[in-house]
Amino acid sequence: MSEQATDHPGEPDGLERLWTPHRMVYIGGQDKPADATPGECPFCAVPARSDEDGLVVARGEHAYVVLNLYPYNAGHLLVCPYRHVADYTDLTSDEVVEVAELTRTAMTVVRAVSAPHGFNLGMNQGAVAGAGIAAHLHQHVVPRWAGDANFLPVVGRTKALPQLLSQTRELFAAAWPGTHAAPTTSTEDDPC
């Protein structure tokens, strides 16, 4: 929602206001798990939802790709193992391979759909390293464009996103290789 300074009484300052009240949930920590158990973990809950409801873009045998609910940039994806594991060194060889393959495919799909100029890839291992949910490992795939970093995230702690997450998920899922046969819900009994 955008407002003009002239929409409210007082001294006009010539600035437009971009309100993103949904960000307060993240800033306030309201969606943070109560503890580090699989029962509280959002990355363990997502695979049981439909792809649309969970914002899942693609599913593999050992890991899946989901849109970040609080993205750094439009199209910010997370590659998560199904298994509730915190440390990269605790992944099985099959999980490591699939996380890497899904990350590579995610980059290819995002390039085809959104034409970013580059990417940030990374895992924050532990809360002190910036992991918002440290108990369940996840690989960030963040598309970047020249000039996408400005004062909003730095000063205003706000990010303007040009598209709804559901629309982004639909575009990425449609562009994902082999999606015509992809299930909409997990076939695993209890991935965590």
Summary of the structure (lengths in Angstrom):
residues: 192
radius of gyration: 18.0
end to end distance: 38.4
largest distance: 61.9
contacts: 501
relative contact order: 0.19
helix: 37%
strand: 16%
